[in-house]
Amino acid sequence: MTAHRSRSRSAAYAALALGLAGSLALTGCNSHSSKSKKSKKSFSSSSKSTKRRFAGGGAAGTGAGATASRRVPDCYPSTYKVTFSQQTGPKSHVAVKFKNTGSRDCTLHNAPLLRFDKAKDPLPLLQGTPGHLDGTRVTVPAHGYAYAVVPTRTPATKGTARKSVTVDFMGVSANSATHGPVTVDFAEKRLRLSVGKSKVTNWSSSLHGAQLAGGVGN
């Protein structure tokens, strides 16, 4: 009877141990499955974040390309009109007025190259020299204006009356091609301009700015 009870208890303990082992095994599987799901979720989130970063980078690149494509072109002869006038008195000067007649903005570089009465060489530049340009660049809006000034305050700079002037427009550097020329006949325009050994200022977006650069502004 005692031996029978002992065998029964042994069988019960074995069954209990087997049950506990199965439960632990299931718990381990569930834990592994949960970790696997978390890992997959984390990878998916990281992948989405990476895609978003790449998408943003692409947008930035597109924006940079669009900015480059919107670079304002240089002013060309078909898009402008040039007029001249002279102010007398202690701050005498010749004003060069540029009008952008086009429907888009355009760019002027440094200073106008002015050859009066078909002179071989243009007037010297008041701000820099052709070999040492200072990189001035003026954006002229559609139907807008830009100005340059030739000071004529002394007898030497005022010189004699001129018949005509040929205007060339500089490129971005001293070696780049100029855009022009444009010739203005003063007799045809009924103008009397006197220019001698003077110099011309860089382009400015306002007449006042050009006058100040030439030392003839208030």
VEXDREN-2710 file (C-alpha; in Angstrom, 1 decimal):
% VEXDREN-2710
k/r/px/py/pz
1/MET/0.0/0.0/0.0
2/THR/2.9/2.3/0.9
3/ALA/4.7/1.5/-2.3
4/HIS/1.6/2.2/-4.3
5/ARG/1.2/5.6/-2.7
6/SER/4.8/6.4/-3.4
7/ARG/4.5/5.6/-7.1
8/SER/1.3/7.7/-7.3
9/ARG/3.1/10.7/-5.7
10/SER/6.1/10.3/-8.1
11/ALA/3.8/10.2/-11.1
12/ALA/2.0/13.4/-9.8
13/TYR/5.3/15.2/-9.3
14/ALA/6.4/14.2/-12.8
15/ALA/3.2/15.5/-14.3
16/LEU/3.6/18.8/-12.4
17/ALA/7.2/19.3/-13.5
18/LEU/6.2/18.6/-17.1
19/GLY/3.4/21.2/-16.8
20/LEU/5.7/23.8/-15.4
21/ALA/8.3/23.2/-18.1
22/GLY/5.6/23.7/-20.8
23/SER/4.4/26.9/-19.2
24/LEU/8.0/28.3/-19.1
25/ALA/8.5/27.3/-22.7
26/LEU/5.4/29.1/-23.7
27/THR/6.4/32.2/-21.7
28/GLY/9.8/32.2/-23.5
29/CYS/8.2/32.0/-26.9
30/ASN/5.8/34.8/-26.1
31/SER/8.6/37.0/-24.9
32/HIS/10.7/36.3/-28.0
33/SER/7.7/37.0/-30.2
34/SER/7.1/40.3/-28.4
35/LYS/10.7/41.3/-28.8
36/SER/10.6/40.4/-32.4
37/LYS/7.5/42.5/-33.0
38/LYS/9.1/45.5/-31.2
39/SER/12.3/45.1/-33.2
40/LYS/10.3/45.0/-36.5
41/LYS/8.3/48.1/-35.4
42/SER/11.5/50.0/-34.5
43/PHE/13.1/49.1/-37.9
44/SER/10.0/50.2/-39.7
45/SER/9.9/53.5/-37.9
46/SER/13.6/54.1/-38.6
47/SER/13.1/53.2/-42.3
48/LYS/10.2/55.7/-42.5
49/SER/12.3/58.4/-40.8
50/THR/15.2/57.7/-43.3
51/LYS/12.8/58.0/-46.2
52/ARG/11.5/61.3/-44.9
53/ARG/15.1/62.6/-44.5
54/PHE/15.9/61.6/-48.1
55/ALA/12.7/63.2/-49.3
56/GLY/13.5/66.4/-47.6
57/GLY/17.0/66.4/-49.1
58/GLY/15.5/66.0/-52.5
59/ALA/13.2/68.9/-51.9
60/ALA/16.2/71.1/-50.8
61/GLY/18.1/70.1/-53.9
62/THR/15.2/70.9/-56.1
63/GLY/14.9/74.3/-54.4
64/ALA/18.6/75.0/-55.0
65/GLY/18.2/74.1/-58.7
66/ALA/15.2/76.4/-59.0
67/THR/17.1/79.3/-57.5
68/ALA/20.0/78.7/-59.9
69/SER/17.6/78.7/-62.8
70/ARG/16.1/82.0/-61.6
71/ARG/19.5/83.9/-61.9
72/VAL/18.9/87.4/-63.3
73/PRO/20.3/87.6/-66.9
74/ASP/22.5/90.5/-68.0
75/CYS/21.0/93.4/-69.8
76/TYR/21.1/93.2/-73.6
77/PRO/20.6/95.9/-76.2
78/SER/17.1/94.8/-77.0
79/THR/16.0/95.5/-73.5
80/TYR/17.3/99.0/-72.7
81/LYS/17.3/102.7/-73.5
82/VAL/20.1/105.1/-72.6
83/THR/19.8/108.8/-72.2
84/PHE/22.2/111.6/-71.1
85/SER/21.8/114.9/-69.4
86/GLN/24.2/117.5/-67.9
87/GLN/23.9/119.6/-64.8
88/THR/25.9/122.8/-64.6
89/GLY/27.2/124.7/-61.6
90/PRO/29.7/123.9/-58.8
91/LYS/28.6/120.2/-58.9
92/SER/28.5/120.0/-62.7
93/HIS/28.2/116.4/-64.0
94/VAL/26.8/114.3/-66.8
95/ALA/24.2/111.8/-65.8
96/VAL/23.9/108.5/-67.7
97/LYS/20.3/107.1/-67.3
98/PHE/19.6/103.5/-68.2
99/LYS/16.1/102.2/-68.6
100/ASN/15.2/98.5/-68.7
101/THR/12.5/98.4/-71.3
102/GLY/12.0/94.7/-71.0
103/SER/9.4/92.8/-69.0
104/ARG/12.0/91.0/-66.8
105/ASP/14.7/92.1/-64.4
106/CYS/18.3/92.3/-65.8
107/THR/21.8/92.9/-64.4
108/LEU/24.4/95.6/-65.0
109/HIS/28.0/95.0/-64.0
110/ASN/30.5/97.6/-62.8
111/ALA/30.3/100.8/-65.0
112/PRO/29.3/101.8/-68.5
113/LEU/32.2/102.1/-71.0
114/LEU/31.8/105.6/-72.6
115/ARG/33.6/106.5/-75.8
116/PHE/32.8/110.1/-76.8
117/ASP/33.2/111.2/-80.4
118/LYS/34.4/107.7/-81.4
119/ALA/37.4/107.7/-79.2
120/LYS/39.6/104.6/-79.2
121/ASP/39.6/104.2/-75.4
122/PRO/36.6/104.7/-73.0
123/LEU/36.6/107.1/-70.1
124/PRO/38.6/105.8/-67.2
125/LEU/36.6/104.3/-64.3
126/LEU/36.2/106.4/-61.1
127/GLN/35.8/103.2/-59.0
128/GLY/38.5/100.7/-60.0
129/THR/40.1/100.0/-63.4
130/PRO/39.2/97.6/-66.2
131/GLY/41.8/95.2/-64.8
132/HIS/40.7/95.5/-61.2
133/LEU/36.9/95.6/-61.2
134/ASP/35.2/95.8/-57.8
135/GLY/32.4/93.4/-58.7
136/THR/29.6/96.0/-58.5
137/ARG/26.3/94.4/-59.8
138/VAL/23.0/96.2/-60.0
139/THR/19.7/94.4/-60.7
140/VAL/17.4/96.6/-62.7
141/PRO/13.7/95.7/-62.4
142/ALA/11.5/95.5/-65.4
143/HIS/10.8/99.1/-66.6
144/GLY/13.2/100.3/-63.9
145/TYR/16.3/102.5/-64.0
146/ALA/20.0/102.6/-63.2
147/TYR/22.4/105.6/-63.2
148/ALA/26.1/106.5/-63.6
149/VAL/27.7/109.9/-63.3
150/VAL/30.6/111.7/-65.0
151/PRO/31.8/114.6/-62.8
152/THR/32.6/117.7/-64.8
153/ARG/33.4/120.2/-62.0
154/THR/36.6/121.7/-63.4
155/PRO/37.6/123.1/-66.8
156/ALA/39.8/120.1/-67.5
157/THR/37.0/117.6/-66.7
158/LYS/34.4/119.6/-68.5
159/GLY/36.4/120.0/-71.7
160/THR/34.6/120.7/-74.9
161/ALA/31.2/120.0/-76.3
162/ARG/30.8/116.5/-77.7
163/LYS/28.9/115.2/-80.7
164/SER/28.1/111.7/-79.8
165/VAL/28.9/108.8/-77.4
166/THR/29.1/105.1/-77.8
167/VAL/28.1/103.0/-74.8
168/ASP/29.3/99.5/-74.1
169/PHE/28.2/97.3/-71.1
170/MET/30.6/95.2/-69.1
171/GLY/30.1/91.6/-68.4
172/VAL/30.7/89.9/-65.1
173/SER/34.5/90.2/-65.4
174/ALA/37.0/92.3/-67.2
175/ASN/37.7/89.6/-69.7
176/SER/34.1/88.8/-70.5
177/ALA/32.3/90.1/-73.5
178/THR/30.5/93.5/-73.3
179/HIS/27.0/93.9/-74.4
180/GLY/26.4/96.8/-76.9
181/PRO/27.4/99.1/-78.2
182/VAL/24.7/101.8/-78.3
183/THR/25.4/105.1/-79.9
184/VAL/23.7/108.3/-78.9
185/ASP/23.9/111.3/-81.3
186/PHE/23.7/114.5/-79.2
187/ALA/22.8/116.7/-82.2
188/GLU/19.9/114.4/-83.1
189/LYS/18.7/114.5/-79.5
190/ARG/19.3/118.3/-79.3
191/LEU/21.7/117.9/-76.4
192/ARG/24.8/119.9/-75.6
193/LEU/27.2/117.8/-73.4
194/SER/30.7/118.8/-72.5
195/VAL/33.1/116.1/-71.2
196/GLY/36.9/116.3/-70.9
197/LYS/39.5/114.4/-68.9
198/SER/36.9/112.9/-66.5
199/LYS/36.0/109.5/-65.1
200/VAL/32.7/107.6/-64.8
201/THR/31.2/106.0/-61.7
202/ASN/29.8/102.5/-61.4
203/TRP/26.1/101.9/-62.0
204/SER/23.8/102.7/-59.1
205/SER/20.2/101.9/-58.5
206/SER/19.5/105.7/-57.8
207/LEU/20.7/108.9/-59.3
208/HIS/21.5/110.2/-55.8
209/GLY/23.7/107.2/-55.1
210/ALA/25.6/107.7/-58.4
211/GLN/26.0/111.5/-57.6
212/LEU/27.4/110.6/-54.1
213/ALA/29.9/108.2/-55.7
214/GLY/31.0/110.9/-58.1
215/GLY/31.4/113.5/-55.3
216/VAL/28.7/115.7/-56.7
217/GLY/25.8/114.7/-54.4
218/ASN/24.3/116.6/-51.5
END
